[in-house]
Amino acid sequence: MKKEVQEVDFLIIYEHKVRELENMCLIKYELERRGYKVLIKHIEDEEALEAVKPIYHAKVVMTMACYQNASLEWHTKDFVSFDKVIDMQWENIVYPKDEKAGVFKNYTGIGREVVRVSWGEANRKRLLEAAHMDPKNIKLVGHVGMDFLRDELKGYYRSKEDLFAEYGLPMDKKVLLFASPFYADNLSEEYIAGMCRKHGEDWRDYYDFMLKSERTILEWMERLCKSRDDILVIYRPHPGHIGKHMAEVAERCDNFKVISELSVKQWIIASDIIYTGNSSTIVEAFFAGRMCYLLFPYEVTQGYEHHLISNGKKITSYEAFAQTVEEENPVFPIGKDIINEIYLVDEEPSYIKFADMAEEVLKDPSYALTKEQLSSYRTKQPFPIQVQKKLQRWDWFYDKYRQVLSDENCHNKWIEKQRALREEKAERNKRFAIEATNEEEIAAIIAKIAAQLEKNRGGE
């Protein structure tokens, strides 16, 4: 039976749940409040991977990132047709080496044609001067995630008591949170080679810097945990990057915990002192009113230290690190003026500015991609694959195709290849299961958001 394509106004596609889901739910809340239909999907959603033709038509697709043709093809696959694209650009802060024209993060192909979110003036300037983007397509709206630290959403996050009870954490210790900026210590050579293709061969040097830095910082933390039983260290891995060495320290120290769940802002609010490295987490600590220290046992690979922290005060030894636990009247390591250049924060919440921008893009036909742009971003497949894809769009053929693949008595070279491809998809689903969400979880987050915002409106 032919299935109807579901129409939505906005389809939001995310990659890392702990980094993006709350922010997307806040955007969804506001757009739905204005009467629009909004859907949230993970980039490796099982339904999306399985689809051989569009099951959704979105007037506007919102991507996690859209650097080039492959980025958009990864997001949209075959499961959605669309008219316009907003790149939410969750990686607004780039390496200094990426701030020149012609590099991966300054966009090629379809990446140059979409609407792009900018958190602040510094990124807008880069998009104009290095990426040479159309000024009309650059939207300065701030970082929606920072709205959760405003008074309007005070009370959204769980209390320390409730949070620590769930995770079995003691309440009688000083809590030190390390928000790791490091990639996992068990990356495959294939992954590393892919990053080098994007950023240059010196990314391998930067990865070596991360490995060496993480090992040293873990040694500092283990030493501190063993010398003081009045502290609790929570080690939060970089999203999607859980390594083996952090787990080994957790086995040796009862007061060292590795926790990757929930947003970093939830753990910042529940902690006494925050630590990070080459990361924008320091800004979230700043807006949450928490002291944050920068841990740098080694100098960053040239071209990779973020401007945000390049002139900040850094902790470079164990002795200096240990002293931070009891430091009185500490001075924040970076200036407010630097933060203001990178993050637009004013009286109007960013989610309101974002929703206004999204409405503008939805209603204005000049933001629509052309037919040529919508057809040219996809990889050109060999002729046999093109034929197979067209045939699979017919429901009767696709049903028969699946029956043949599930029939254990059917064997030939083509069928075995198709089965292998489906097994690959199944493995990808397993790998990304931790990132998946569902309608119930999204509804629960939005209910919490609505309760806080409507309470605030009632108070006004």
C-alpha positions in Angstrom: 0.0 0.0 0.0 1.3 3.4 -1.0 2.4 5.5 2.1 1.7 9.2 2.2 4.6 11.6 2.5 4.3 13.5 5.9 4.4 17.2 5.5 6.3 19.3 8.2 7.3 22.9 8.3 10.7 22.3 10.0 12.7 19.1 10.2 15.6 19.4 12.7 18.4 16.9 12.4 21.0 16.4 15.2 24.2 14.5 15.8 25.1 14.5 19.5 22.1 14.2 21.9 23.8 15.8 25.0 25.1 18.7 22.9 22.0 19.5 20.9 18.7 17.9 22.0 17.7 20.4 24.7 18.5 23.3 22.4 16.4 21.8 19.6 13.5 21.2 22.0 13.5 24.9 23.0 13.4 25.8 19.4 10.6 23.3 18.7 8.6 24.6 21.7 8.7 28.2 20.4 8.0 27.3 16.7 5.1 25.0 17.7 3.8 27.8 20.0 3.6 29.9 16.8 1.6 27.2 15.0 4.2 25.4 13.0 4.8 21.6 12.7 8.3 20.6 13.8 10.0 17.2 13.8 13.3 16.2 15.4 15.4 13.3 14.0 18.8 11.9 14.8 21.2 11.9 11.8 21.5 8.1 12.0 17.8 7.5 12.7 16.7 4.0 11.9 13.7 5.1 9.9 16.0 7.5 7.9 18.5 4.8 7.2 15.8 2.4 6.1 14.0 4.8 3.7 14.6 4.4 0.0 12.4 7.4 -0.9 11.1 10.5 0.9 8.8 9.8 3.8 8.8 13.4 4.9 8.7 16.7 3.0 10.1 19.6 5.0 9.7 23.2 3.9 12.9 23.8 5.9 15.5 21.3 7.0 17.8 22.4 9.9 21.1 20.6 9.9 23.7 20.1 12.6 26.3 21.3 10.1 26.5 21.8 6.3 30.1 22.2 5.2 29.8 20.7 1.7 27.7 18.4 -0.4 28.5 15.3 1.6 27.3 17.0 4.8 23.9 17.6 3.5 23.7 14.2 1.8 24.6 12.6 5.2 21.8 14.5 6.9 19.0 14.0 4.4 19.8 10.6 2.9 16.8 9.5 0.9 14.2 10.0 3.6 13.3 13.6 3.2 12.7 16.1 0.4 12.9 19.8 1.2 13.0 23.3 -0.1 15.3 25.3 2.2 18.2 24.6 4.6 19.3 26.3 7.8 22.7 25.2 9.0 22.5 25.5 12.8 26.3 25.3 12.9 26.8 23.8 16.4 30.6 24.1 15.6 30.5 28.0 15.4 34.0 28.2 17.1 36.6 26.9 14.7 40.3 26.3 14.9 42.4 29.4 13.9 43.8 27.5 11.0 40.2 27.1 9.7 39.7 30.9 9.6 41.2 31.3 6.2 39.6 30.9 2.8 39.5 27.6 1.1 39.6 25.3 4.1 37.0 22.6 5.0 35.1 24.6 7.6 34.7 27.6 5.2 32.3 25.6 3.0 32.1 24.4 -0.6 29.3 23.3 -2.9 25.8 23.4 -1.4 27.4 24.5 1.9 27.9 28.0 0.4 24.2 28.3 -0.5 22.3 27.6 2.7 21.3 29.9 5.5 23.8 29.8 8.4 23.4 30.6 12.1 26.1 32.7 13.8 26.5 32.9 17.6 28.3 36.2 17.5 30.0 38.9 15.6 33.4 37.1 15.4 31.9 34.2 13.5 29.8 36.5 11.3 33.0 38.3 10.3 34.7 35.0 9.4 31.8 33.9 7.3 31.9 37.2 5.4 35.7 37.6 5.0 37.0 34.0 4.8 34.0 32.0 3.6 32.7 34.9 1.4 29.1 34.1 2.2 26.1 36.1 1.1 25.4 38.5 4.0 21.7 37.8 3.7 22.3 34.1 4.5 24.2 34.9 7.8 21.9 35.1 10.7 23.3 36.6 14.0 21.0 35.1 16.7 23.3 34.0 19.6 23.6 30.5 21.0 20.3 29.0 21.9 21.9 26.7 24.5 22.9 29.7 26.6 19.2 30.5 27.2 19.0 27.7 29.6 21.3 29.7 31.9 19.0 32.8 31.8 16.6 33.7 34.6 13.6 32.8 32.3 14.7 29.1 32.5 16.0 29.0 36.0 14.7 25.8 37.5 14.8 23.8 34.3 17.7 21.7 35.4 17.4 19.2 38.2 18.6 19.9 41.7 21.9 18.6 42.9 20.2 16.4 45.4 17.9 14.8 42.8 20.7 14.3 40.3 23.2 12.9 42.7 20.6 10.5 44.2 20.0 9.0 40.7 23.7 8.6 40.0 24.6 7.4 43.5 27.0 10.3 44.1 27.9 11.5 47.6 26.6 14.9 48.7 29.2 15.7 51.3 32.2 16.3 48.9 33.5 19.2 46.9 32.6 18.5 43.3 35.1 19.1 40.5 33.9 18.7 36.9 36.3 18.2 34.1 34.5 18.8 30.7 36.9 17.0 28.4 37.7 18.6 25.0 39.7 15.5 23.9 38.8 12.9 21.3 38.8 9.3 22.4 42.1 7.5 22.9 41.0 4.6 20.8 40.2 6.2 17.4 40.7 4.0 14.4 43.3 4.9 11.7 40.4 5.3 9.3 38.8 8.0 11.5 42.1 9.8 12.0 42.8 9.7 8.2 39.3 11.2 7.6 40.0 14.1 10.0 43.4 14.7 8.3 41.6 14.9 4.9 39.3 17.6 6.4 41.8 19.6 8.4 45.2 18.7 7.1 47.9 16.2 8.1 48.8 18.3 11.1 45.5 17.1 12.7 47.5 14.0 13.5 49.8 16.1 15.6 46.8 17.7 17.3 45.4 14.3 18.1 48.8 13.4 19.7 48.6 16.6 21.7 45.1 15.5 22.9 46.3 12.0 23.9 49.3 13.3 25.7 47.3 16.0 27.5 44.5 13.7 28.6 47.0 11.1 30.0 48.7 13.8 32.1 45.4 15.4 33.3 44.1 12.0 34.3 47.3 11.4 36.2 46.8 14.8 38.0 43.2 13.8 38.9 44.1 10.4 40.1 46.8 11.8 42.3 44.4 14.4 43.7 41.6 11.8 44.3 44.0 9.5 46.2 45.3 12.4 48.3 41.9 13.8 49.2 38.8 11.9 50.1 36.8 15.1 50.5 36.5 15.7 46.8 34.6 14.0 43.9 35.9 14.4 40.4 33.3 14.0 37.6 35.0 13.4 34.2 32.7 14.2 31.4 33.9 12.9 28.0 33.7 14.9 24.9 30.4 14.0 23.2 30.8 10.7 21.3 34.3 10.1 22.6 34.6 7.7 25.6 38.1 6.4 25.9 39.7 3.6 27.9 42.1 5.5 30.1 39.4 7.4 31.9 37.6 4.2 32.7 40.9 2.7 34.2 41.2 5.7 36.6 37.5 5.2 37.6 38.3 1.6 38.5 41.2 2.7 40.8 39.5 5.6 42.5 36.1 5.5 44.1 35.9 9.4 44.0 36.5 9.6 40.3 33.4 9.1 38.1 33.0 9.0 34.3 29.6 10.3 33.3 28.6 11.1 29.7 24.9 11.4 30.1 22.9 14.7 30.2 24.0 18.1 29.0 27.2 19.7 30.2 25.2 22.6 31.6 23.3 20.2 34.0 26.6 19.1 35.5 28.1 22.6 35.6 25.2 23.8 37.7 25.6 20.8 40.1 29.4 21.2 40.5 31.5 23.5 42.6 34.5 24.0 40.3 34.7 23.5 36.5 37.8 22.5 34.5 38.3 22.2 30.7 40.9 22.8 28.0 40.6 23.9 24.4 36.9 24.2 24.6 33.9 26.6 24.6 32.6 25.0 27.8 34.3 27.8 29.7 31.6 30.1 28.4 28.8 27.9 29.7 30.6 28.0 33.1 30.8 31.8 32.9 27.1 32.2 32.3 26.3 29.7 35.0 28.3 31.7 37.5 30.9 29.0 38.1 34.6 29.3 38.3 36.3 27.5 35.4 40.1 26.7 35.1 41.9 25.9 31.9 44.1 22.8 32.1 47.0 22.9 29.6 50.0 20.6 30.6 51.4 21.1 27.1 51.3 23.8 24.4 48.6 23.3 21.8 49.6 22.3 18.3 50.1 25.4 16.2 46.9 26.6 14.5 44.5 24.6 16.8 44.2 26.8 20.0 40.8 28.6 20.0 41.0 32.4 20.0 38.5 32.3 22.9 41.2 31.0 25.3 44.4 31.8 23.6 45.2 34.7 26.0 43.6 33.1 29.0 45.3 32.1 32.2 46.3 28.4 32.0 47.1 25.8 34.6 50.2 24.0 33.5 51.3 21.9 36.5 49.9 19.5 39.1 50.9 21.8 41.9 48.9 24.7 40.4 46.0 22.4 39.7 45.9 21.1 43.3 45.9 24.7 44.6 42.7 25.6 42.6 40.6 23.4 44.9 41.1 25.8 47.8 41.7 29.1 45.9 40.0 32.1 47.4 38.5 34.8 45.2 39.7 33.3 41.9 39.8 35.4 38.8 38.1 34.1 35.7 40.7 33.1 33.2 39.3 34.9 30.1 37.8 38.4 29.9 34.1 39.2 29.3 35.0 41.3 26.3 36.3 38.1 24.5 33.1 36.3 25.3 31.0 39.1 24.0 32.8 39.0 20.6 31.9 35.4 20.2 28.5 35.1 21.8 25.7 37.6 21.2 23.8 38.0 24.5 21.3 40.7 25.0 17.8 41.2 26.6 16.0 39.1 24.0 16.6 35.3 24.4 18.4 33.6 21.5 15.6 31.1 21.0 13.2 34.0 20.2 15.7 35.4 17.7 16.2 32.0 16.2 12.4 31.4 15.8 12.0 34.9 14.2 14.8 34.0 11.7 13.3 30.5 11.0 9.9 32.1 10.3 11.6 34.6 7.9 13.3 31.8 6.0 10.1 29.7 5.9 8.0 32.6 4.5 10.5 34.2 2.1 10.7 32.3 -1.2 14.1 33.9 -2.0 15.8 31.4 0.5 14.6 28.4 -1.5 17.3 26.3 -3.1 17.0 25.9 -6.9 16.2 22.6 -8.6 19.7 22.4 -9.8 21.1 22.9 -6.3 18.8 20.3 -4.9 19.8 17.7 -7.5 23.6 18.4 -7.7 24.6 18.0 -4.1 24.1 14.2 -4.2 26.9 11.8 -5.1 26.5 10.6 -8.7 26.0 6.8 -8.4 27.0 4.1 -11.0 24.2 3.3 -13.5 23.2 0.0 -11.9 22.8 1.7 -8.5 20.7 4.4 -10.1 18.4 1.8 -11.6 18.2 -0.1 -8.3 17.3 3.1 -6.4 14.5 4.0 -8.9 13.0 0.5 -8.7 13.1 0.5 -4.9 10.9 3.6 -4.9 8.1 1.4 -6.1 6.4 -0.1 -3.0 5.7 -3.5 -4.6 9.3 -3.9 -5.8 10.7 -2.9 -2.4 8.4 -5.3 -0.6 9.6 -8.1 -2.9 13.2 -7.0 -2.5 12.9 -7.3 1.3 11.2 -10.7 1.0 14.1 -12.0 -1.1 16.7 -10.7 1.3 15.0 -12.4 4.2 14.6 -15.7 2.4 17.6 -17.9 3.6 17.2 -20.1 0.5 18.0 -17.2 -1.9 21.7 -16.9 -2.7 23.6 -15.1 -5.4 26.4 -12.5 -5.5 24.0 -9.5 -5.7 21.8 -10.7 -2.9 24.7 -11.4 -0.6 26.1 -7.9 -1.3 22.7 -6.3 -0.4 22.5 -8.3 2.8 26.0 -7.1 3.7 24.9 -3.5 3.2 21.9 -4.0 5.4 24.1 -5.6 8.1 26.3 -2.5 7.9 23.3 -0.3 8.5 22.2 -2.4 11.5 25.7 -2.1 13.0 25.6 1.7 12.5 22.2 1.7 14.4 23.8 -0.1 17.3 26.8 2.3 17.4 24.5 5.3 17.5 21.8 3.9 19.8 23.1 6.1 22.7 22.3 9.2 20.6 18.7 8.2 19.7 15.7 9.9 21.1 11.9 9.4 20.9 8.7 11.4 21.0 8.2 10.7 24.7 11.7 12.1 25.7 11.2 15.1 23.5 7.7 15.8 24.9 9.1 15.5 28.5 11.9 18.0 27.8 9.4 20.5 26.2 7.0 20.1 29.1 9.9 21.1 31.5 10.7 24.1 29.2 7.1 25.2 29.0 6.6 25.0 32.8 9.5 27.3 33.4 8.8 29.8 30.6 5.0 30.0 31.4 5.7 30.3 35.1 8.0 33.2 34.2 5.3 34.8 32.0 2.8 34.4 34.7 5.1 36.2 37.2 5.5 39.1 34.8 
